[in-house]
């Protein structure tokens, strides 16, 4: 007769096997993976990695180590510390990259709660063949697409296919059928360049209509309350069925029939309205949370600055916040052309599927890589042969441009962002002005304090070359500028690289020269309110120097990298000037380091190959909304597996009950397993 001890061993064995089978099925059905555990372990590793090791000597940046090695600043200037923090954040980004297709798919599912779109495997092969550095960098795409999951696919199809019909509303359309572009409607240079791009990978794309913004300014501003409803619905639609058919639907209601030019029923109204020449924050604030500064009165500039600036020198600590109109919009609404008096704004409060090259944070346009970065244009292309080594460049900051940015009239041009930059860099204009910089404390070498009495005129004369080449975009004309500006000669892109510092600011919208600046051996400084396709892969203070859109930190930046003044111990009687107390050592190594890191990174992640791969990923995700088929082809085998578990569990209970009355029976699990089965079936 079998002993009680043996019976218990048999019971535990069967129970363990049943539990293992149950856990395995739950993991498969729910999409759980070991990656989430790895992420947590990696986070712990990152935290431990930041703990200094006692007795380990610190290497200064000037020790000649490679640009990729960790940073350990030699002084406590805020810029040095910001560079160190940016370096740590970039390394976390690097460490989190997927290295296989399986890992990429798991990362996609974990982050977005959905399967990748049909064709994802082909895209993965295409991306790997193109040597894409970070295969997981699709956050911007998913953020842009996300609210559209709450909209009926036939509505999206109708809008995308027909918004071009009123040609005064600034929308072009590209129609793809059977892996060919069959028509371009209401085209422009933007859609023409995009067609050249799409034709390189069109074999991967399903039938679709792509609506493109022809205007410089972004278009879609969905009120915050409406957007929260859309995002809630999107969250409820997330699911990852165990098995699906990897293909797009071929029968789609509301799809444009290109043979008959049939719009698929009544046309949806995109509800465009004009807001040109008016304050943009009147529109933008509606897309902000009720508690944000954009919708609250009485928020001071100092309160807003706490979220993105350092009290020392006003340096940027959070570059994303500098373009967050919900946070800083009230402070800069009178200091940027788009915000004060936009020139061509046609907006809508409705969520419509329009592609655009840039947007501000409150917009719901779908970002695609700007055509200016893809097409070859001598005005915006980088030419390595024309660039100089860092050591051979002039100690100058250069900027050239035209007076674009907003609707300019005689009494408002001082509020435009480009005009403000030129005025702040003009030695004559700044002759009787004082600005804030950081200066080294005389009694504490290597430590810094605010110095608010810096006279920038002489410094601007010696180290800046900033000016307009043409007046443009004025109403009724630009004659009011005749006694204001002395126009400067144009400087070709290649000649600008002779200067050590390149500053980049917005025009009517984004600046098309930004990638070329990053590719150069010069130090790029950036101020913008616009978001672009590549933002998630660029790290401020590692790949470029961020600047406030008010430009109140520009002299702090320039004096740090170029140096100013005489060290206190070397001053003599009579050697002082108006800035006698100001001294900042030249940080040439730090400037070169950022320039080198930005250049090396741009060669890895901002290539035309990267633009192509990004565009494929975007259009596949867009195609998924149209949408792909989710048919569970392996349900029956999985249901059979669950039924097997139920049988095993019931058998165990019966065995225990028949063997002994002294053993405590395990709690009934039949009902729980059936509940799991019902829950899983409901997700299909």
Buried (B, 14 or more C-beta within 10 A) or exposed (E): EEEEEEBBEBBEEBBEEBEEBBEEBEEBBBBBBEBEEBEEEBEEEBEEEEEEEEEEEEBEBEEEBEBEEEBBBBBEBBBBBBBBBBBBBBBEBEEBBBEEBEBBBBBBBBEBBBBBBBBBEBBBEBBBEBEBBBBBBBEBBBBBBBBBBBBEBBBBBBBBBBBBEEEEBBBBBBBBBEEEBEBBBBBBEBBBBBBEBBEEBBEBBBBBBBBBBBBBBBBBBBBBEBBEEBBEEBEEEEEBBBBBEBEBBEEBEBBBEBEEEEBBEEBBEBEBEEBBBBBBBEBBBBBBEEEBBBBEEEBEEEEBBEBBBBEBBBBBBEBBBBBBBBBBBBBBBEBBBBBBBBBBBBBBBBBBBBBBBBBBBBBBBBBBBBBBBBBEBEEBBBBEEBBBEBEEBEBBBBBBBBBBBBBBEEEBBEBBBBBBBBBBBBBEBBEEEEBBBBBBBEEEEEEBEBBEEBBBBBBBBEBBBBBBBBBEBBEEEBEBBEEBBEEBEEBEBBEBBBBBBBBBBBBBBBBBBBBBBBBBBBBBBBBBBBBBBBBBBBBBBBBBBBBBBBBBBBBBBBBBBBBBBBEBEEBEEEEEEEBEBBBBBBBBBBBBBBBBBBBBBBEEBBBBBBBBBBBBBBBBBBBBBBBBEBEBEEBEEBBEBBEEBBEBBBEBBEBBEEBBEEEEEEEEBEEEBEEBBEEBBEBE
